[in-house]
C-alpha cells in the first residue's frame, strides 16, 4: 500500500478558482419570456467563495483480500464549493428602448451556487463537479402582478446551471509519477477540520482491512498538514519514491550498461533523517571485470540526495559506484525520476473545477523541462540539476519553491499567485454606413470583378458599418452573439465579428441594398450579447450613393488593379502587414501568396528579415503558392528570378490572416508532431513526444485541457487506428484505447527495430530495419517487400510513399498488398521523414531531408513525385494539426504546443507591398518661393501653392525621408517646407495628368485634411502618424515630430488639402516637409 497527497491552502485554491471563473466565456441564453415579460440576463458576476465540508456523505472504498477486491463504505463529509454570484437582469423592452446606451433598469440578483466536488477512481482517477443547489440570498424586487417570483427564480436557476456545467477531468497522479498503468485502488478529496487545507489523496497497492476507518477519517477532514506554510504541496509516500528510483534505474542500467553487466535486480530505500531526502538504490548484478577478476556477483549502492535550491532548481547529488559500466547509466535513470516528479505539478494546475482551472492558460514563456545538467563534484560524485519552471496559467503565477524530507515521504512545494481583476464594464460605439470599394486581391476573379465594377459601380458598391465592443476593467470579456433587428427588406444580415474576445469589431458589409431601400432608408438595429452585457446598437440609415462616391470608388478599384502586375519585373520588394491587431494580445501573421501566369521555372522566394524562408519554382499550368507565419514586426520580402523581356505579366494575389495565440502548453519532453485525434474527445489532439504521448482537448482554444499522458520510449509516429491511437515505437506497436489504457499490440517481440508505419484500408504497413511488411488489421504478417535505405512511410489516398536515401518510391495499394513496381522519384533527396501537410496545402507532403532542410512534395496522377517548395529551416506548419479555425503548432524549440485561433483571411492588394508601379518617380524641385514651389515630374511642371517655408531643399541632400517608416525610403532627396497655421490651405497642380500620387511627409505636428471622398491610404509611418477617413494627424514628438507615407489612388491633375497645427490652438505655426511622387497617367 502506498499513499500520496496533493495539498493546497484553501485561500490559494479559491484565488485560483476566482481567476479561472472570471476568465471563462460564459455566454448566456437569448431573451426568455416569463409570464408575458421578456427578460435578458446580461451578466453573471463572480464575487466571494468558500469551501464547505459539513454535509454527511458515504464513499465506496476498496481493499484486496485473498486476491479479490472487497468494497466497504466510509462515512465522511461532502466537499463543496460555495460560490457567490450576482446575476444582472433587465427586461428586453428596457434594452430596446435605449439604443446605443446602457439600459437604466438592470437588477442585480445575489445568489450562492453550491457545487459538489469529488475525486473518484472510475477507471482513470477523475475529478468531477456538479451543482448541488442554488441559494437565493435576498428576496426579489417588486414584480408586476402577473409575474410569479417562482417563475423568475426557476428561469435564473436554469441559466446558472448552464453557466456551471458538470464536468469530469482526469487527474491520474499515480501514473504521472510512476509511469505505465499502475492501478489506483482508492482516491478522494477532503477539507481539513480547521478549514485551511484542500487535500487530494490516491492509494495504490492492496490496502488493508481497516480501509473504511482510514478513509472515513480522511473524508471527515482528519489529515496531517504537511505544507509547513507552503501554498501547494505534492506529498509522495516513501514507497512511491523508492519505486520511482527502482524502476528508473533498472530501465537505465538494462538499456545503457552493455553486455558486460548481467542485471539481476534493483532495490531502493528512502530516508528522511535530519530533513534530508535520501534514496539508496542497490543494483544486484554480475559484472565482467578485467582478468583475473572474472565475473563476480556485486551489490552496488547508488546514493541520491534530493533538494530544491532557493532559486527554484531541483538538485540530486549522486554518489556513484566504482564500476564504470553501471555508473555511466545512472544519469539516464535520474532524468526519468525528475520528469516523474514534475508531472503532477502541471497536471494539478491545469485541473478544472467546472473548467475553472482548465480556463487558466497553460504556461507562456521560457519553460525548459528537458535540460538535465550534471557536473562532477569529485570522482564518483555527480550533481545533477534541472531548472524548475516558473510559469503563468491564465494570470496565475506558478513557481516550484522547495523540497522537504519527511520521515514517511517527501514534499515538493510550489507557490500559486492569482491576479486580482477589476470587473469589466461594456462600452460600445459604432461607425455609420459608408460606401466602400469591393475587396480586391490580384487573382483572375478579382480582375473580372474590377472590370464589372467599373461598368456597374452603382449596383456593385458595398455598404459598410462597424460596431466596436470594448471592455473597461481588467477581467476578460467575450463576444457571444448578435441579432439584426428592424430590417424589413432583409438586406443587412451579413455580419462578421473579428474576435470572440473583447475588444472586438462587428462589421456589417452588404451589397448595395437597392432602389427600394434608397427611396425609404431606415436605421438598422443590432442586438449584441456579450459576457458583460447586452446592448442595442442603432446604426443610422445609409447615405445616398452620389456621383462623387461612384467616381471615388472607381478610382480606387482601377488603381488597385493597375498595381497588381507585380511579378513582371525581377528583383525584390518588401511586404507590408495591413491588419491592425488589438494591442493587448499575442498574434502571429499568416501570409498566403498565389501568383498566376508565372513563367515555368521562374524561382519565387520569401525572405524573413533578410534570410530565406521558402523558395518555389513555378510549374506550367499551376498557381505558384507561398505561405509564411511570422511574428509582428518581422520583415518579409518577395524575391523573383530574372524574367525575360516580353514574358507574360504575372498577377500576385495576397491574403493576410491574424492568428491569435490563445494558449501555450508546456510539455515535459521534446515534441515531434501533433495529430488531430477524436479518440477521447471530439476536439482532441495527441502530441508525439520523445518518451510517449500527451493528449489534450482544444475545444476551448483559450483553455486547452490535458486528457492523458502515456510513457513509452522510442516513439516514431502516432496514427489514428480502428481501436484508438496506434503508437509506433522502435521496439514495437502500442495502442491507447478509448478508456486510456496503453498496451502492446501485434507481435510480442519484433524481429527487427521498427522505423515507421502507415495504415491502409484493411491493412497496416510496417517498415522495419529488415524491410516493408504488409500486416492485417489484427497486425499479423501477410507479406513483405524488400526495400533498401528506407526510413519513412506515408499513405496518400490509395498510394503508399516510402522515403529514404534514394528519394521517394510510390506504391499503389491493392486489395492484398502493394503494387510490384513502384515509381521512384527525386533520387537526389536523402529523405529521413515524410508527413502529411494538414494546415496549409492539403494533399501536399512534407519531406525532411538528411541535410536538415525540408521539401514540399506533390504526387501526380502517374505517381511521380515533384518538389514544389524548398525550406532551409523547419516550416511553420511542420508537425501541426488543425481543427476548424484552431491551429495547434509545435514551437521552434519543440518544448511547447502553441494553440492559435484564426481570424478572417483578408485579401489585400498592392497596399500590402512597398512595390511602386512601373514608371513611378519623385519630383525634382527647382524654385521655392514664399507662396509657390515649382519643380518637374515626368518632364512636366509640378507646383505647390500655399504658405512655403525657408527650409526646403533643391539639391537632393534632404535626409529625413531615408527613415525605415517611409515607403520607399529616400536616403537623399529634394523637399518642400510648408507652413501650417489655423486654416492654411495647399494645392498641388500637375502639368500632365498623373495617377497614384505618393506623398512623403516629415516633422508633421499638424492635422492635414483632404476633401471628402479623396481615396487616400496610409502606406507607412511612425506610430504617431495616423489616418482617419481623409484626415492625417501628426503629433508633437521632439525635434522631428511625426512622419510617414500616403498614397492617393486614381488619375488626377491637382490635389488639395488643409493644415492646422495640433498645438497652441493653431496660433503658433508648424513647419513640415513634403515630397511628391506619381506615375504618368
DAZIVEN-V271923 format. One record per backbone hydrogen bond with DSSP energy under -0.5 kcal/mol. NH is the residue of the N-H (numbers start at 1). CO is the residue of the C=O. If there is no record, write none. Layout:
# DAZIVEN-V271923
nh:co
NH:CO
NH:CO
This chain:
# DAZIVEN-V271923
nh:co
2:204
4:202
5:235
6:200
7:233
8:198
9:231
10:196
13:9
14:10
15:11
16:12
17:13
18:14
19:15
20:16
21:17
22:18
23:19
23:20
24:21
26:24
27:25
28:26
32:39
34:37
37:34
38:36
39:32
40:90
42:40
42:88
43:88
44:531
45:43
45:86
47:84
50:82
52:80
55:78
56:54
57:76
59:74
61:72
63:70
64:206
65:68
68:65
70:63
70:68
72:61
74:59
76:57
77:219
78:55
79:117
80:52
81:115
82:50
82:80
83:81
83:113
84:48
84:82
85:111
86:45
87:109
88:43
88:86
89:87
89:107
90:40
92:38
95:91
96:92
97:93
98:95
100:536
101:98
107:89
107:105
109:87
109:107
110:108
111:85
112:135
113:83
114:112
114:133
115:81
115:113
116:130
117:79
118:128
120:126
122:120
122:124
123:121
124:122
126:120
127:169
128:118
129:167
130:116
132:114
133:114
135:112
137:110
137:135
138:110
147:144
148:146
151:148
152:148
153:149
154:150
155:151
156:152
157:153
158:154
159:155
160:156
161:157
162:158
163:159
164:160
165:162
167:129
169:127
171:125
173:171
176:172
177:173
178:174
179:175
182:179
185:183
185:203
186:203
188:201
190:199
192:197
193:221
195:192
198:8
199:190
200:6
201:188
202:4
203:186
204:2
211:208
214:210
215:211
216:212
217:213
218:214
219:215
220:216
221:218
222:217
223:221
226:224
230:227
232:414
233:7
234:412
235:5
235:233
236:234
236:410
237:3
237:235
238:408
240:237
241:237
242:238
243:239
244:240
245:241
246:242
247:243
248:244
249:245
250:246
251:247
252:248
253:249
254:250
255:251
256:252
257:253
261:258
262:260
262:286
263:261
264:284
265:284
267:282
269:280
271:278
275:272
276:273
277:275
277:306
278:271
278:276
279:304
280:269
281:279
281:302
282:267
282:280
283:281
283:300
284:265
284:282
285:283
285:298
286:262
287:296
288:260
289:287
289:294
293:290
296:287
298:285
300:283
300:298
301:299
302:281
303:301
303:319
304:279
305:317
306:277
307:315
309:313
312:309
314:312
314:386
315:307
316:384
317:305
318:316
318:382
319:303
320:318
320:380
323:321
326:323
327:323
328:324
329:326
330:327
333:329
334:330
335:331
336:332
337:333
338:334
339:335
340:336
341:337
342:338
343:339
344:340
345:342
346:342
347:343
348:344
349:345
350:346
351:348
354:352
356:353
359:355
360:357
367:365
368:366
369:367
372:370
373:371
373:385
374:372
375:383
377:375
377:381
378:381
381:378
382:318
383:375
384:316
384:382
385:373
386:314
388:312
391:389
391:398
393:396
394:361
394:392
396:393
397:395
397:417
398:391
399:415
400:389
401:413
402:413
404:411
405:275
406:409
409:406
410:236
411:404
412:234
413:402
413:411
414:232
415:399
417:397
421:419
425:472
426:532
427:470
429:468
431:466
434:464
436:462
440:438
447:443
448:444
449:445
450:446
451:447
452:448
453:449
454:450
455:451
456:452
459:456
460:456
461:457
462:436
463:510
464:434
465:508
466:431
467:506
468:429
469:467
469:504
470:427
470:468
472:425
475:422
479:500
480:529
481:529
483:527
485:483
485:525
490:487
495:493
496:507
498:505
502:477
503:469
504:469
506:467
507:496
507:505
508:465
508:506
509:494
509:507
510:463
518:514
519:515
520:516
524:539
525:485
526:537
527:483
528:526
528:535
529:481
530:533
531:478
533:42
533:530
535:528
537:526
537:535
538:536
539:524
539:537
540:538
546:544
550:546
551:547
552:548
553:549
554:550
555:551
556:552
557:553
558:554
559:555
560:556
561:557
562:558
563:559
564:561
566:564
567:650
569:566
571:640
573:638
575:636
576:912
580:578
581:579
585:582
588:659
589:630
590:588
590:657
591:589
591:628
592:655
593:626
594:653
595:624
596:651
601:618
602:599
604:616
605:639
606:614
607:637
608:611
609:607
609:635
611:608
613:606
614:606
615:870
616:604
618:602
618:616
622:619
624:595
625:623
626:593
628:591
630:589
632:587
634:631
636:575
636:634
637:607
638:573
639:605
640:571
641:603
647:644
651:596
652:564
653:594
653:651
654:908
655:592
656:906
657:590
659:588
660:658
660:901
661:586
662:660
662:899
663:899
664:362
665:897
666:664
667:895
671:894
672:688
673:688
674:879
675:686
677:684
684:681
685:696
686:675
687:694
688:673
688:686
689:687
689:692
690:670
692:689
693:710
694:687
695:708
696:685
697:705
698:683
698:696
701:699
703:700
705:697
707:695
708:695
710:693
712:691
712:710
714:690
715:690
716:728
717:728
719:726
721:724
724:721
725:736
726:719
726:724
727:725
727:734
728:717
728:726
729:727
729:732
730:714
732:729
733:745
734:727
735:743
736:725
737:735
737:741
740:737
743:735
743:741
745:733
750:731
754:730
755:767
756:767
758:765
760:763
762:760
763:760
764:775
765:758
766:764
766:773
767:756
768:766
768:771
769:753
771:768
772:785
773:766
773:771
774:783
775:764
775:773
776:780
779:776
782:774
783:774
785:772
791:803
792:803
794:801
796:799
799:796
800:811
801:794
801:799
802:809
803:792
803:801
804:807
805:789
807:804
807:829
808:825
809:802
810:823
811:800
811:809
813:798
814:817
819:812
822:820
823:810
824:822
825:808
829:826
831:804
831:829
832:848
833:848
835:846
837:844
838:836
842:840
843:837
844:841
845:857
846:835
847:845
847:855
848:833
849:853
850:830
852:849
854:871
855:847
856:869
857:845
857:855
858:866
860:864
863:860
866:858
868:856
868:866
869:856
870:615
871:854
878:875
880:877
881:888
883:886
886:883
887:885
887:900
888:881
889:887
889:898
891:889
891:896
894:891
897:665
898:889
899:663
899:897
900:887
900:898
901:660
902:885
903:658
906:656
906:904
907:905
908:654
912:909
913:910
914:574
920:917
921:1078
923:1076
924:936
925:923
926:934
927:934
929:927
929:932
933:944
934:927
935:942
936:924
937:940
940:937
942:935
943:989
944:933
945:987
946:931
948:930
949:977
953:975
958:973
962:959
963:960
966:963
970:961
971:969
973:958
975:953
976:1074
978:976
978:1072
979:947
980:978
980:1070
981:979
982:1066
984:981
984:1059
986:1057
987:945
988:1055
989:943
990:1053
991:941
994:1052
995:1079
996:1050
997:1048
998:1077
999:1046
1000:998
1000:1075
1001:999
1001:1044
1002:1073
1004:1042
1005:1003
1007:1060
1008:1006
1008:1032
1009:1007
1009:1058
1010:1030
1011:1056
1014:1011
1016:1014
1017:1047
1019:1017
1019:1045
1020:1045
1022:1043
1025:1022
1026:1024
1026:1033
1028:1031
1031:1028
1032:1008
1032:1030
1033:1026
1034:1006
1035:1004
1037:1035
1040:1037
1041:1037
1042:1004
1042:1035
1044:1001
1045:1020
1046:999
1047:1017
1048:997
1049:1015
1049:1047
1052:994
1055:988
1057:986
1058:1009
1059:984
1060:1007
1062:1005
1066:1063
1067:1064
1070:980
1072:978
1073:1002
1074:976
1075:1000
1077:998
1078:921
1079:995
1081:993
